[in-house]
Amino acid sequence: MAGIFDRFKHFPKAAPYIVVTETAERFSYYGMRAILPTFLIIQFFNPTHNPALQLGAEAHSNSVCHLFNALVYLLSIVGGLLADYLLGRYWTILCLAVVYCLGHLFLALFDTNYTLFLTGLMLICIGAGGVKPNVSVMVGDQFENQSDANIAKLYDIFYFGINLGAFFSMLITPILVHSRYGAPLAFGVPGILMFIALVIFIMGTKKYKIKMPKDTRREDSTPFWEQLKSVWKVLVVFAFIPVYWALYDQNGSEWVIQAGSMDLNFLGITWLQEQIQVVNAVLILVMIPLFSFGIYPLLESVGIKVTALRKIGWGLTTLVITFCLVSWIQMQIDAHIKLNIAWQILAYILLTVSEILVSITGLEYAFSQAPKSMKSTIMAIFFLTVFVGNIFVSYVNNSIEGHGFFSQFTGASYFWLFTGIMAANTVLYYAAIYGLKIRDTETHG
């Protein structure tokens, strides 16, 4: 154990402020997201609980949730460009975090006014779009040597912090929304955590290595078009990530609704359907050190190189298996068989493995492969893959609600549709990586 902790003493002094800022910010984001799908149905889309309207209400809610998630990541491109070419990462985070806080305030104050509630969601999209790509890059910015092996380890801790915040938020906010104070309190608490995140970020100001666009351009004098040519292989890899997010992000919407049709009694506790999402955060907290200090070194010891592109490929494959299970669960529900929620928890275990292999690796890969003056932009492009995936799912749900082409894919066939798309995407990923001889990097240690 001493050897493990010895690695952490080499982290920059600014690192704790960035990690804790992200932990509080992710509490605010995931806390709000945890209750959003069911809240929209109950408050706005089917407040009378009319069974005839339920399917359309669920599709409408799924569409809004995926569109919201998509816009967060689309606007991360704006946040990345602002940081790389105008304000720098520090000032972009600081300014847009204020907008983020304002968005949470709107949700808490206007929980009965759909137009103003959507305004709050839009403000959160703008704020999160500015914060997300830049906080991620600031993690690596704090190192003097951009090839330092500890960067990958700090990204593991950073991701651990994300899921620590997600764990507590997804456990607490579903309880708050069902309390006597209801939605104002449930949406207000995440807003308070976002304000705390802003305060913590400001507290670390004197310890940050703050880079302005002119500084990074001075360090990297490569012409812009040459920089683009140098990252084309990264963009090829990223081209296969949108489908991953199209499936992954269904755990915050479609899976929540699916859980409502299952036996929620597990470990002697009857859980709220929104709380099941907390399983992912718990598993991340356990599996990050398990993979970093156990599985990856074990694979290396038997001669299997653990590289970024291999991990992404393994993660895509794992998600195909995950959705085979989710599709089977829905088949049982469609047949009026009430399965225990333990089956969906098994799906969460597989989902979490895929997340560690794809999402964490993608963050570190985006940072390590980007030119110095384009790091926020490349990180934002990685997040743009989330936008594309969620836009597609939103389109499918809009089609279902409007009785369009995808209306034939309901129940289990909905999940089988995405399983097939993911399987095809995975095959194409391997074909592109080997066919184009994409550069790989070792990421262990």
Residue pairs with C-beta under 8 A, 6 or more apart in sequence:
4 293
7 150
7 153
8 153
8 157
10 148
10 150
11 142
11 150
11 154
12 142
12 143
12 207
12 209
13 207
14 138
14 142
14 204
14 207
14 208
14 209
15 139
15 142
15 154
15 157
16 204
17 200
17 201
17 203
17 204
17 207
17 208
18 135
18 138
18 139
18 142
18 158
18 201
18 204
18 208
19 139
19 157
19 158
19 161
20 161
20 200
21 135
21 197
21 200
21 201
21 204
22 135
22 158
22 161
22 162
22 165
22 197
23 161
23 162
23 164
23 165
23 197
24 165
24 193
24 194
24 196
24 197
24 200
25 97
25 100
25 131
25 135
25 165
25 193
25 194
25 197
26 161
26 162
26 163
26 165
26 166
26 169
27 165
27 166
27 168
27 169
27 190
27 193
28 100
28 104
28 165
28 169
28 190
28 191
28 193
28 194
28 197
29 124
29 128
29 169
29 190
30 165
30 166
30 169
30 170
30 281
31 169
31 170
31 172
31 173
31 186
31 189
31 190
31 193
32 104
32 107
32 124
32 173
32 187
32 190
33 65
33 69
33 252
34 169
34 170
34 173
34 174
34 252
34 274
34 275
34 277
35 173
35 174
35 177
35 183
35 186
35 187
35 274
36 65
36 68
37 61
37 62
37 65
37 252
37 253
37 256
37 257
37 274
38 61
38 256
38 257
38 260
38 273
38 274
39 111
39 177
39 183
40 60
40 61
40 64
40 65
41 54
41 57
41 58
41 60
41 61
43 111
43 112
43 183
44 114
44 117
45 53
45 56
45 57
45 60
45 61
46 53
46 54
46 57
55 410
56 401
58 257
59 397
59 398
59 400
59 401
60 397
60 401
61 253
61 257
62 253
62 254
62 257
62 393
62 394
62 397
63 394
63 397
63 398
63 401
64 394
65 252
65 253
66 249
66 253
66 390
66 391
66 393
66 394
66 397
67 390
67 391
67 394
68 121
68 124
68 125
69 249
69 252
69 386
69 390
70 386
70 387
70 388
70 389
70 390
70 391
70 394
71 122
71 125
71 129
71 387
72 124
72 125
72 128
72 129
72 132
72 386
72 387
73 129
73 132
73 383
73 384
73 385
73 386
73 387
73 390
74 129
74 384
74 387
75 125
75 126
75 128
75 129
75 130
76 128
76 129
76 130
76 132
76 133
76 379
76 380
76 383
76 384
76 387
77 129
77 377
77 380
77 381
77 383
77 384
78 129
78 130
79 92
79 96
79 129
79 130
79 131
79 132
79 133
79 134
79 376
79 380
80 133
80 134
80 376
80 377
80 378
80 379
80 380
80 381
81 376
81 377
81 380
82 92
82 130
83 89
83 92
83 133
83 134
83 137
83 213
83 376
84 213
84 216
84 373
84 374
84 375
84 376
84 377
85 213
86 213
87 95
87 213
88 210
88 211
88 212
88 213
89 134
89 137
89 138
89 141
89 210
89 211
89 376
90 138
90 205
90 208
90 210
92 130
92 134
92 376
93 130
93 131
93 134
93 135
93 138
93 201
94 198
94 201
94 202
95 130
96 126
96 127
96 129
96 130
96 131
97 127
97 130
97 131
97 194
97 197
97 198
97 201
98 127
98 198
99 123
99 126
99 127
99 130
100 123
100 124
100 126
100 127
100 128
100 130
100 131
100 194
100 198
101 127
101 191
101 194
101 195
101 198
102 123
102 127
103 120
103 121
103 122
103 123
103 124
103 125
103 126
103 127
104 120
104 124
104 187
104 188
104 190
104 191
104 194
105 120
105 191
106 116
106 117
106 119
106 120
106 123
107 117
107 120
107 121
107 124
107 187
107 191
108 183
108 184
108 185
108 187
108 188
108 191
109 116
109 184
110 116
110 117
110 119
110 120
111 117
111 182
111 183
111 184
111 187
132 383
133 376
133 379
133 380
133 382
133 383
134 376
134 379
136 158
136 363
136 367
136 379
137 367
137 375
137 376
137 379
138 208
139 151
139 154
139 155
139 158
139 367
140 146
140 151
140 154
140 155
140 367
140 368
140 375
141 209
141 211
141 375
142 208
142 209
143 150
143 151
146 368
146 372
149 445
151 364
151 367
151 368
152 364
152 443
152 444
152 445
153 292
155 360
155 363
155 364
155 367
156 288
156 289
156 292
156 360
158 363
159 284
159 288
159 359
159 360
159 363
160 284
160 285
160 288
160 289
162 284
163 280
163 281
163 284
163 285
163 288
164 281
164 285
165 193
166 278
166 280
166 281
166 284
167 278
167 281
167 282
167 285
169 190
169 193
170 274
170 275
170 277
170 278
170 281
171 275
171 278
172 189
173 186
173 189
173 190
173 274
174 186
174 272
174 274
174 275
175 272
175 275
176 185
176 186
176 189
177 183
177 185
177 186
177 274
178 272
179 185
179 186
213 373
216 372
216 373
216 375
217 373
219 372
219 373
220 227
220 371
220 372
220 373
222 230
222 371
222 373
227 371
227 373
227 374
230 371
231 369
231 370
231 371
231 374
231 378
233 369
233 436
233 438
233 439
234 365
234 366
234 369
234 370
234 378
235 381
236 432
236 436
236 438
237 309
237 312
237 365
237 433
237 438
238 362
238 366
238 381
238 382
238 384
238 385
239 432
240 312
240 316
240 425
240 426
240 428
240 429
240 432
241 312
241 358
241 362
241 382
241 385
241 389
242 385
242 386
242 388
242 389
242 392
243 389
243 421
243 422
243 425
244 315
244 316
244 319
244 354
244 358
244 385
244 389
244 422
244 425
245 385
245 386
245 388
245 389
245 390
246 389
246 390
246 392
246 393
246 418
246 421
247 319
247 322
247 323
247 389
247 418
247 421
247 422
248 319
248 351
248 354
248 355
248 359
248 389
249 386
249 389
249 390
249 393
250 393
250 418
251 277
251 280
251 348
251 351
252 277
254 414
254 415
255 276
255 277
255 326
255 344
255 347
256 273
256 274
256 276
256 277
257 273
258 326
258 329
258 330
258 333
258 344
259 273
259 276
259 341
259 344
260 273
261 333
261 338
262 329
262 333
262 338
262 339
262 340
262 341
262 343
262 344
263 338
263 339
263 340
263 341
264 270
264 271
264 272
264 273
264 276
264 341
265 271
265 340
265 341
266 340
266 341
266 342
266 345
271 341
276 341
276 344
276 345
276 348
279 345
279 348
279 349
280 348
280 351
280 352
280 355
283 348
283 349
283 352
284 352
284 355
284 356
287 352
287 353
287 356
288 356
288 360
291 356
296 306
296 444
297 444
299 306
300 306
300 444
305 442
306 442
306 443
306 444
307 440
307 441
307 442
307 443
308 361
308 364
308 365
308 440
308 441
308 442
308 443
309 433
309 438
309 440
309 441
310 440
311 357
311 358
311 361
311 443
312 357
312 358
312 361
312 362
312 365
312 429
313 426
313 429
313 430
313 433
314 357
315 353
315 354
315 355
315 356
315 357
315 358
315 359
315 361
316 354
316 358
316 422
316 425
316 426
316 429
317 426
318 350
318 353
318 354
318 357
319 350
319 351
319 354
319 358
319 422
320 419
320 422
320 423
320 426
321 350
322 347
322 350
322 351
322 354
323 415
323 418
323 419
323 422
324 419
325 343
325 346
325 347
325 350
326 344
326 347
326 415
327 412
327 415
327 416
327 419
328 412
329 339
329 343
329 344
329 347
330 411
330 412
330 414
330 415
331 411
331 412
332 339
333 339
333 411
333 412
334 411
334 412
361 443
362 382
363 379
363 382
364 443
365 441
365 443
366 378
366 379
366 381
366 382
367 375
367 378
367 379
368 441
369 378
369 441
370 377
370 378
370 379
371 378
396 406
396 409
396 414
396 417
397 406
398 404
399 405
399 406
399 407
400 406
400 407
400 409
400 410
400 414
406 417
409 416
409 417
432 438
